């Protein structure tokens, strides 16, 4: 709606801090290679590379199985 991903620090919508914190957690899990490949792929499919790009050195999405 706002042309950006939710942020944990808040924003324009009441649920944004919750969604932003969840997304940050998923980025952290991906960086630690602790995110299941199916979840990585679904996030990449839904949000594109913008959900992780720049957070972990730009590791590309894992292949979908």
N, CA, C and O atoms as a GROMACS GRO file, in nm:
protein
  260
    1UNK      N    1   0.082  -0.119   0.000
    1UNK     CA    2   0.000   0.000   0.000
    1UNK      C    3   0.088   0.126   0.000
    1UNK      O    4   0.055   0.224  -0.067
    2UNK      N    5   0.196   0.124   0.074
    2UNK     CA    6   0.284   0.241   0.086
    2UNK      C    7   0.410   0.228   0.002
    2UNK      O    8   0.497   0.315   0.007
    3UNK      N    9   0.421   0.120  -0.076
    3UNK     CA   10   0.536   0.103  -0.163
    3UNK      C   11   0.663   0.062  -0.091
    3UNK      O   12   0.773   0.081  -0.144
    4UNK      N   13   0.649   0.007   0.028
    4UNK     CA   14   0.765  -0.038   0.105
    4UNK      C   15   0.720  -0.151   0.195
    4UNK      O   16   0.601  -0.176   0.212
    5UNK      N   17   0.818  -0.219   0.253
    5UNK     CA   18   0.788  -0.328   0.346
    5UNK      C   19   0.763  -0.272   0.486
    5UNK      O   20   0.809  -0.162   0.518
    6UNK      N   21   0.690  -0.347   0.569
    6UNK     CA   22   0.666  -0.301   0.705
    6UNK      C   23   0.796  -0.290   0.784
    6UNK      O   24   0.891  -0.366   0.762
    7UNK      N   25   0.798  -0.196   0.876
    7UNK     CA   26   0.916  -0.173   0.961
    7UNK      C   27   0.879  -0.194   1.106
    7UNK      O   28   0.770  -0.157   1.150
    8UNK      N   29   0.970  -0.253   1.181
    8UNK     CA   30   0.947  -0.279   1.323
    8UNK      C   31   0.936  -0.150   1.403
    8UNK      O   32   0.874  -0.147   1.509
    9UNK      N   33   0.996  -0.044   1.354
    9UNK     CA   34   0.995   0.084   1.425
    9UNK      C   35   0.859   0.153   1.415
    9UNK      O   36   0.839   0.258   1.477
   10UNK      N   37   0.768   0.098   1.340
   10UNK     CA   38   0.636   0.159   1.328
   10UNK      C   39   0.611   0.211   1.189
   10UNK      O   40   0.683   0.178   1.095
   11UNK      N   41   0.511   0.291   1.178
   11UNK     CA   42   0.476   0.346   1.049
   11UNK      C   43   0.334   0.394   1.047
   11UNK      O   44   0.281   0.443   1.147
   12UNK      N   45   0.272   0.380   0.931
   12UNK     CA   46   0.139   0.436   0.911
   12UNK      C   47   0.024   0.346   0.956
   12UNK      O   48  -0.086   0.395   0.978
   13UNK      N   49   0.048   0.218   0.970
   13UNK     CA   50  -0.057   0.123   1.003
   13UNK      C   51  -0.037   0.066   1.144
   13UNK      O   52   0.077   0.049   1.187
   14UNK      N   53  -0.146   0.037   1.216
   14UNK     CA   54  -0.134  -0.013   1.353
   14UNK      C   55  -0.058  -0.145   1.365
   14UNK      O   56   0.012  -0.167   1.464
   15UNK      N   57  -0.072  -0.234   1.267
   15UNK     CA   58  -0.006  -0.365   1.274
   15UNK      C   59   0.135  -0.363   1.216
   15UNK      O   60   0.203  -0.466   1.218
   16UNK      N   61   0.180  -0.250   1.166
   16UNK     CA   62   0.311  -0.247   1.101
   16UNK      C   63   0.425  -0.289   1.192
   16UNK      O   64   0.511  -0.365   1.148
   17UNK      N   65   0.431  -0.245   1.318
   17UNK     CA   66   0.544  -0.290   1.403
   17UNK      C   67   0.548  -0.441   1.422
   17UNK      O   68   0.656  -0.500   1.429
   18UNK      N   69   0.432  -0.505   1.429
   18UNK     CA   70   0.426  -0.650   1.446
   18UNK      C   71   0.477  -0.719   1.320
   18UNK      O   72   0.562  -0.808   1.327
   19UNK      N   73   0.427  -0.677   1.205
   19UNK     CA   74   0.472  -0.736   1.078
   19UNK      C   75   0.619  -0.706   1.052
   19UNK      O   76   0.693  -0.793   1.004
   20UNK      N   77   0.662  -0.585   1.084
   20UNK     CA   78   0.801  -0.547   1.063
   20UNK      C   79   0.895  -0.629   1.150
   20UNK      O   80   1.002  -0.671   1.104
   21UNK      N   81   0.857  -0.652   1.275
   21UNK     CA   82   0.940  -0.734   1.364
   21UNK      C   83   0.946  -0.877   1.314
   21UNK      O   84   1.052  -0.940   1.319
   22UNK      N   85   0.834  -0.930   1.266
   22UNK     CA   86   0.833  -1.066   1.212
   22UNK      C   87   0.924  -1.076   1.090
   22UNK      O   88   1.000  -1.172   1.076
   23UNK      N   89   0.917  -0.977   1.002
   23UNK     CA   90   1.000  -0.978   0.882
   23UNK      C   91   1.149  -0.968   0.918
   23UNK      O   92   1.232  -1.035   0.857
   24UNK      N   93   1.183  -0.884   1.016
   24UNK     CA   94   1.322  -0.876   1.062
   24UNK      C   95   1.370  -1.010   1.115
   24UNK      O   96   1.484  -1.050   1.092
   25UNK      N   97   1.282  -1.079   1.186
   25UNK     CA   98   1.318  -1.211   1.239
   25UNK      C   99   1.345  -1.309   1.125
   25UNK      O  100   1.438  -1.389   1.132
   26UNK      N  101   1.263  -1.303   1.020
   26UNK     CA  102   1.284  -1.391   0.904
   26UNK      C  103   1.416  -1.358   0.836
   26UNK      O  104   1.487  -1.450   0.793
   27UNK      N  105   1.450  -1.230   0.824
   27UNK     CA  106   1.580  -1.191   0.766
   27UNK      C  107   1.695  -1.248   0.850
   27UNK      O  108   1.791  -1.302   0.796
   28UNK      N  109   1.682  -1.236   0.981
   28UNK     CA  110   1.787  -1.288   1.070
   28UNK      C  111   1.800  -1.439   1.053
   28UNK      O  112   1.911  -1.491   1.043
   29UNK      N  113   1.688  -1.509   1.050
   29UNK     CA  114   1.693  -1.654   1.032
   29UNK      C  115   1.758  -1.689   0.898
   29UNK      O  116   1.833  -1.786   0.890
   30UNK      N  117   1.730  -1.612   0.794
   30UNK     CA  118   1.790  -1.638   0.662
   30UNK      C  119   1.940  -1.617   0.666
   30UNK      O  120   2.017  -1.696   0.611
   31UNK      N  121   1.983  -1.510   0.732
   31UNK     CA  122   2.125  -1.480   0.744
   31UNK      C  123   2.198  -1.593   0.818
   31UNK      O  124   2.310  -1.629   0.783
   32UNK      N  125   2.133  -1.647   0.919
   32UNK     CA  126   2.190  -1.757   0.997
   32UNK      C  127   2.171  -1.892   0.930
   32UNK      O  128   2.207  -1.995   0.986
   33UNK      N  129   2.115  -1.893   0.809
   33UNK     CA  130   2.084  -2.015   0.735
   33UNK      C  131   1.995  -2.108   0.817
   33UNK      O  132   2.014  -2.230   0.817
   34UNK      N  133   1.899  -2.047   0.886
   34UNK     CA  134   1.806  -2.121   0.970
   34UNK      C  135   1.661  -2.099   0.925
   34UNK      O  136   1.568  -2.127   1.000
   35UNK      N  137   1.643  -2.049   0.803
   35UNK     CA  138   1.511  -2.029   0.748
   35UNK      C  139   1.482  -2.143   0.651
   35UNK      O  140   1.560  -2.167   0.559
   36UNK      N  141   1.371  -2.213   0.669
   36UNK     CA  142   1.341  -2.324   0.578
   36UNK      C  143   1.335  -2.276   0.433
   36UNK      O  144   1.283  -2.167   0.406
   37UNK      N  145   1.387  -2.354   0.340
   37UNK     CA  146   1.387  -2.313   0.199
   37UNK      C  147   1.249  -2.278   0.146
   37UNK      O  148   1.235  -2.185   0.066
   38UNK      N  149   1.146  -2.351   0.189
   38UNK     CA  150   1.011  -2.321   0.140
   38UNK      C  151   0.966  -2.182   0.183
   38UNK      O  152   0.900  -2.111   0.107
   39UNK      N  153   1.003  -2.141   0.306
   39UNK     CA  154   0.962  -2.009   0.354
   39UNK      C  155   1.041  -1.900   0.282
   39UNK      O  156   0.985  -1.796   0.246
   40UNK      N  157   1.170  -1.922   0.261
   40UNK     CA  158   1.253  -1.829   0.185
   40UNK      C  159   1.193  -1.808   0.047
   40UNK      O  160   1.180  -1.695   0.000
   41UNK      N  161   1.157  -1.918  -0.017
   41UNK     CA  162   1.102  -1.909  -0.152
   41UNK      C  163   0.966  -1.838  -0.154
   41UNK      O  164   0.939  -1.758  -0.243
   42UNK      N  165   0.882  -1.868  -0.057
   42UNK     CA  166   0.750  -1.804  -0.054
   42UNK      C  167   0.762  -1.653  -0.028
   42UNK      O  168   0.690  -1.574  -0.088
   43UNK      N  169   0.852  -1.613   0.061
   43UNK     CA  170   0.874  -1.471   0.086
   43UNK      C  171   0.930  -1.402  -0.039
   43UNK      O  172   0.888  -1.292  -0.074
   44UNK      N  173   1.024  -1.468  -0.105
   44UNK     CA  174   1.081  -1.412  -0.227
   44UNK      C  175   0.976  -1.403  -0.338
   44UNK      O  176   0.972  -1.307  -0.414
   45UNK      N  177   0.892  -1.504  -0.345
   45UNK     CA  178   0.787  -1.504  -0.447
   45UNK      C  179   0.687  -1.391  -0.422
   45UNK      O  180   0.645  -1.322  -0.515
   46UNK      N  181   0.649  -1.372  -0.297
   46UNK     CA  182   0.549  -1.271  -0.263
   46UNK      C  183   0.604  -1.130  -0.263
   46UNK      O  184   0.536  -1.036  -0.305
   47UNK      N  185   0.729  -1.113  -0.216
   47UNK     CA  186   0.783  -0.979  -0.196
   47UNK      C  187   0.900  -0.945  -0.287
   47UNK      O  188   0.945  -0.830  -0.290
   48UNK      N  189   0.951  -1.044  -0.360
   48UNK     CA  190   1.069  -1.021  -0.442
   48UNK      C  191   1.193  -1.016  -0.354
   48UNK      O  192   1.187  -1.044  -0.234
   49UNK      N  193   1.304  -0.980  -0.415
   49UNK     CA  194   1.429  -0.979  -0.339
   49UNK      C  195   1.436  -0.865  -0.239
   49UNK      O  196   1.526  -0.861  -0.156
   50UNK      N  197   1.342  -0.772  -0.245
   50UNK     CA  198   1.347  -0.658  -0.153
   50UNK      C  199   1.332  -0.699  -0.006
   50UNK      O  200   1.372  -0.624   0.083
   51UNK      N  201   1.276  -0.817   0.020
   51UNK     CA  202   1.258  -0.855   0.160
   51UNK      C  203   1.391  -0.889   0.227
   51UNK      O  204   1.402  -0.878   0.349
   52UNK      N  205   1.492  -0.931   0.150
   52UNK     CA  206   1.621  -0.967   0.210
   52UNK      C  207   1.738  -0.890   0.153
   52UNK      O  208   1.843  -0.886   0.216
   53UNK      N  209   1.724  -0.829   0.038
   53UNK     CA  210   1.837  -0.763  -0.029
   53UNK      C  211   1.901  -0.657   0.060
   53UNK      O  212   1.834  -0.568   0.112
   54UNK      N  213   2.030  -0.669   0.074
   54UNK     CA  214   2.104  -0.572   0.155
   54UNK      C  215   2.113  -0.609   0.301
   54UNK      O  216   2.189  -0.548   0.376
   55UNK      N  217   2.036  -0.708   0.343
   55UNK     CA  218   2.038  -0.747   0.483
   55UNK      C  219   2.145  -0.851   0.512
   55UNK      O  220   2.194  -0.861   0.625
   56UNK      N  221   2.182  -0.930   0.410
   56UNK     CA  222   2.276  -1.038   0.436
   56UNK      C  223   2.377  -1.053   0.322
   56UNK      O  224   2.424  -1.163   0.292
   57UNK      N  225   2.410  -0.942   0.259
   57UNK     CA  226   2.507  -0.948   0.152
   57UNK      C  227   2.448  -0.987   0.017
   57UNK      O  228   2.522  -1.012  -0.078
   58UNK      N  229   2.316  -0.991   0.008
   58UNK     CA  230   2.251  -1.015  -0.119
   58UNK      C  231   2.250  -1.160  -0.165
   58UNK      O  232   2.255  -1.187  -0.285
   59UNK      N  233   2.243  -1.253  -0.070
   59UNK     CA  234   2.236  -1.394  -0.108
   59UNK      C  235   2.105  -1.417  -0.183
   59UNK      O  236   1.999  -1.379  -0.133
   60UNK      N  237   2.109  -1.477  -0.302
   60UNK     CA  238   1.987  -1.496  -0.381
   60UNK      C  239   1.893  -1.597  -0.318
   60UNK      O  240   1.936  -1.676  -0.234
   61UNK      N  241   1.766  -1.598  -0.357
   61UNK     CA  242   1.672  -1.695  -0.302
   61UNK      C  243   1.715  -1.838  -0.334
   61UNK      O  244   1.779  -1.862  -0.436
   62UNK      N  245   1.681  -1.928  -0.249
   62UNK     CA  246   1.711  -2.068  -0.271
   62UNK      C  247   1.617  -2.124  -0.378
   62UNK      O  248   1.506  -2.073  -0.394
   63UNK      N  249   1.659  -2.226  -0.452
   63UNK     CA  250   1.570  -2.283  -0.553
   63UNK      C  251   1.447  -2.344  -0.491
   63UNK      O  252   1.454  -2.403  -0.383
   64UNK      N  253   1.335  -2.331  -0.558
   64UNK     CA  254   1.209  -2.387  -0.508
   64UNK      C  255   1.206  -2.537  -0.530
   64UNK      O  256   1.243  -2.585  -0.637
   65UNK      N  257   1.163  -2.610  -0.429
   65UNK     CA  258   1.152  -2.756  -0.440
   65UNK      C  259   1.008  -2.796  -0.425
   65UNK      O  260   0.975  -2.915  -0.432
   0.00000   0.00000   0.00000
